[in-house]
Structure formats: structure tokens, C-alpha cells
Amino acid sequence: MDDVITRGHTMLGSAWRVIKLYPNADIRGFAVFRTISNTSEFVRMDDPVRGEIIYDPESETASRIP
């Protein structure tokens, strides 16, 4: 759980810690708000979505869709 999700690094880090202790766990995250970089994509404050966080080990960065 997170208050605001930007790219997902905090949520990913938390999931990795849980999976280390419970390797068979089904991990899901929840954030109250998400950042939106492109203002034309903003609909309203309460615009729930389901998304995915993808980690790229080559660049050591995470990205969130949506």
C-alpha cells in the first residue's frame, strides 16, 4: 500500500521484501493516488485504474502502466 505512486519503486521494493520471506505469495499493491505527467491524460481526482509496474534491470528503473 502506498499513498501516491509515481513510477512504482517503493511498491516494487516492498513486494521484493515480502516475496523473499514468502516466495509463493500473490502480491498486489494499492495506491490512493497516482501521478500523471501528461496533463491531457488527467480526467479527475477519483479516476481508479488497474495497472502494472515493470522493472527494467538493465536501466535499474521501474515504470508504471497506466
N, C-alpha and C positions, 0 to 999 in steps of 0.2 A: 504494500500500500504506500502511496506517495501523495503529497498534496498537489504538486504540479509536476508534470512530466514534460521534459524538453526533448532530449534525444533518447533517454532511457538508461543512461549509465548507472544511476543509483538503483533502479529497479533490477537491472541485469546483475549488478554486484550482489544484491540481496538474494536473488534467485540462485546464483552460483554458490553462495554460502549454505543455503538450505539444501541444495542438491548434493553438496559434499557430505552432509550429515544423513540425508535421506535420499539415496540415489534413485529410488523408484517413485519419488513424489511427483505428482502432477502439479506444476507450478503455474499460477496465474497471477497477474498483477491488476491493480486498480489505482487509478489516479483521479482526483477530484477535478482537476483542470489540466489542459494540455496547451502548450504554446503553439501559436500559429504564426509562422514567419511571413507568409504571403497574406496581406490584409484582404485581398479579394476572396480568399477562401473562408474568411470569418463569416459565420452565419448568425450565431447568437451565443450568449454565455452558456446556456444549457443545451448543448448540442452533443449528446452522447454518441460515441463511436466505439467500435471494436477494432483493435489494431494489432500490430506485431512489432516487436523490437528485433532488429537484426544486427548482429555483431560481425564486424569485418576484422579478423585477426591480423590481416596484413597492415591495415592502417590503424589498428587498435582503436577503432571508433564504432559507436553504435548509431543506428538510425531508426526512426520510428515511422511506421506506415499505418494509418494516417497520423 
